[in-house]
Amino acid sequence: MEEIIFELIANGGTAKSLAYEAIHASEEGDFDKAESLLEEGHDYLLKAHKAQTKLITDEMNEKPVALSLLMVHAQDHLMTALEVNDLAKILIKQNRRLASLEIKIQQNQ
């Protein structure tokens, strides 16, 4: 059980860090890097989701999952990673739009 919990924490945390890196890359105008980091983060989210799905499946098959503070922490990591990933997509899109507008303004000066 602890192994699965740590998979959730590690993979969720890595995905969240990559999403933040992607946001920063987009702020610097490196949109290819931002997209690459999001794709890499997505792979970690899939790993975390797979671990979570195993826990849910076990519980559905009448193998109770012990509720602990560590389990709650792991779920929190995964949900936060998912939210940051979604927010990163929005911010990258906005940064791409902003960069495009800045180029148009510079061309008109």
ABEGO torsion letter per residue (X at the ends): XAAAAAAAAAAAAAAAAAAAAAAAAAAAGBAAAAAAAAAAAAAAAAAAAAAAAAAAAAAAAGBBBBBBAAAAAAAAAAAAAAAAAAAAAAAAAAAAAAAAAAAAAAAAX
